């Protein structure tokens, strides 16, 4: 029986190598995802889901190396969960870290003036912006008092009061 169980839990590299690999991959992916902008994380399409699955597959070998043990997988999972919790804790206590991780809201329009260059930079399509306008009850650009791209990728539009 031990001949079956022993290989399942025998690590192919030292435990600290798993932790080091997990930290490197976590922070590099965090930076790469952060660079893609708010809209990437704010709206999940089938293409985004495919990207997440492929990213998981792409970094699998970077995390595991040649290891296929249960222990290695559990150690990686625990490390990634601890990293995620730690980043959440640090960003909740440090406004500077929170701004880097979460970003800041971006002004898209004010008093009927839409900032098209900002829409382009933030990868917001005209259709997405117009949908947010309709949801806020604004049928015309002149009806917009304020439009903001929130940290979570959602567009908030505040209409002018009649």
C-alpha positions as CSV (number, residue, x, y, z in Angstrom):
1,X,0.0,0.0,0.0
2,X,2.8,2.4,0.8
3,X,4.3,1.8,-2.6
4,X,1.1,3.3,-4.1
5,X,0.8,6.2,-1.7
6,X,4.4,7.2,-1.4
7,X,4.9,8.6,-5.0
8,X,1.6,10.5,-4.6
9,X,3.2,12.7,-1.9
10,X,6.9,12.6,-2.8
11,X,7.9,16.1,-4.1
12,X,10.1,16.3,-7.2
13,X,11.8,19.5,-5.8
14,X,12.2,21.1,-2.4
15,X,9.1,22.6,-0.9
16,X,10.5,26.2,-1.0
17,X,10.9,25.8,-4.8
18,X,7.1,25.4,-5.1
19,X,6.6,28.5,-3.0
20,X,9.1,30.5,-5.0
21,X,7.6,29.5,-8.3
22,X,4.1,30.3,-7.1
23,X,5.1,33.7,-5.9
24,X,6.9,34.5,-9.2
25,X,4.0,33.4,-11.3
26,X,1.4,35.0,-9.1
27,X,3.0,38.5,-9.2
28,X,4.0,38.4,-12.8
29,X,0.4,37.4,-13.9
30,X,-1.0,40.0,-11.5
31,X,1.1,42.7,-13.2
32,X,0.2,41.4,-16.7
33,X,-3.5,41.4,-15.9
34,X,-3.3,44.8,-14.3
35,X,-1.7,46.2,-17.4
36,X,-4.6,45.1,-19.6
37,X,-6.9,47.6,-18.0
38,X,-10.2,47.7,-16.0
39,X,-12.5,46.6,-18.8
40,X,-10.6,43.3,-19.2
41,X,-11.6,42.3,-15.6
42,X,-15.0,44.1,-15.5
43,X,-16.7,42.1,-18.3
44,X,-16.2,38.4,-18.7
45,X,-17.0,37.1,-22.2
46,X,-16.5,33.6,-23.5
47,X,-13.2,34.8,-24.9
48,X,-12.1,35.9,-21.4
49,X,-13.1,32.5,-20.0
50,X,-11.0,30.9,-22.6
51,X,-8.1,33.1,-21.8
52,X,-8.3,32.2,-18.1
53,X,-8.3,28.5,-18.9
54,X,-5.4,28.9,-21.3
55,X,-3.5,31.0,-18.8
56,X,-3.9,28.3,-16.2
57,X,-2.6,25.7,-18.6
58,X,0.2,27.9,-19.7
59,X,1.6,28.5,-16.2
60,X,1.0,25.0,-15.0
61,X,4.6,23.8,-15.9
62,X,6.0,27.0,-14.5
63,X,4.4,26.2,-11.2
64,X,4.8,22.4,-11.0
65,X,7.9,21.7,-13.1
66,X,8.2,18.0,-13.3
67,X,6.2,17.4,-10.2
68,X,2.9,15.5,-10.3
69,X,2.5,14.8,-6.6
70,X,-0.6,15.5,-4.6
71,X,1.6,17.2,-2.1
72,X,3.1,19.6,-4.6
73,X,-0.3,20.5,-6.0
74,X,-1.7,21.2,-2.5
75,X,1.4,23.2,-1.5
76,X,0.9,25.3,-4.6
77,X,-2.8,25.8,-3.9
78,X,-2.0,26.8,-0.3
79,X,0.7,29.2,-1.4
80,X,-1.5,30.9,-4.1
81,X,-4.4,31.2,-1.6
82,X,-2.1,32.7,1.0
83,X,-0.6,35.1,-1.6
84,X,-4.1,36.2,-2.6
85,X,-5.2,36.7,1.0
86,X,-1.9,38.6,1.7
87,X,-2.3,40.9,-1.3
88,X,-5.9,41.6,-0.2
89,X,-4.9,42.4,3.3
90,X,-2.0,44.7,2.2
91,X,-4.2,46.5,-0.3
92,X,-6.9,47.0,2.3
93,X,-4.4,48.7,4.6
94,X,-2.4,50.7,2.2
95,X,-4.1,53.1,-0.2
96,X,-0.9,53.2,-2.4
97,X,-1.0,49.4,-2.9
98,X,-4.7,49.4,-3.3
99,X,-4.4,52.0,-6.1
100,X,-1.8,49.8,-7.8
101,X,-3.8,46.6,-7.5
102,X,-7.3,48.0,-8.0
103,X,-6.6,51.1,-10.0
104,X,-8.5,54.3,-9.7
105,X,-11.8,55.4,-11.2
106,X,-11.4,57.1,-14.6
107,X,-13.5,60.1,-15.7
108,X,-15.1,59.3,-19.1
109,X,-17.4,62.3,-19.5
110,X,-18.6,65.4,-17.8
111,X,-21.4,67.8,-18.5
112,X,-22.2,66.3,-21.9
113,X,-18.6,66.3,-23.0
114,X,-17.4,62.7,-23.7
115,X,-13.6,62.1,-23.6
116,X,-13.2,59.9,-26.6
117,X,-9.4,59.6,-26.2
118,X,-10.0,58.2,-22.7
119,X,-12.6,55.8,-24.0
120,X,-10.1,54.6,-26.6
121,X,-7.3,54.2,-24.1
122,X,-9.6,52.3,-21.7
123,X,-10.8,50.0,-24.6
124,X,-14.5,51.0,-24.1
125,X,-16.5,50.6,-27.3
126,X,-19.1,53.1,-28.3
127,X,-21.8,50.4,-27.9
128,X,-20.7,49.7,-24.3
129,X,-20.8,53.4,-23.4
130,X,-24.2,53.9,-25.0
131,X,-25.5,50.9,-23.2
132,X,-24.4,52.4,-19.9
133,X,-26.1,55.7,-20.9
134,X,-29.4,53.9,-21.6
135,X,-29.2,52.1,-18.3
136,X,-28.8,55.5,-16.5
137,X,-31.7,56.9,-18.5
138,X,-29.5,59.2,-20.6
139,X,-30.7,59.2,-24.2
140,X,-28.4,61.9,-25.4
141,X,-24.7,62.9,-24.6
142,X,-26.0,66.2,-23.4
143,X,-27.9,64.4,-20.7
144,X,-24.7,63.2,-19.0
145,X,-23.6,65.0,-15.9
146,X,-20.8,62.5,-15.2
147,X,-19.6,59.2,-16.5
148,X,-16.9,57.1,-14.7
149,X,-15.2,53.9,-15.4
150,X,-15.1,52.2,-11.9
151,X,-12.3,50.0,-10.6
152,X,-14.3,46.9,-11.3
153,X,-14.8,47.8,-15.0
154,X,-18.4,49.0,-14.7
155,X,-19.4,52.3,-16.3
156,X,-21.4,54.6,-14.0
157,X,-23.3,57.3,-15.7
158,X,-25.0,60.1,-13.7
159,X,-27.6,62.1,-15.6
160,X,-28.4,65.7,-15.3
161,X,-31.3,66.5,-13.0
162,X,-34.3,67.9,-14.9
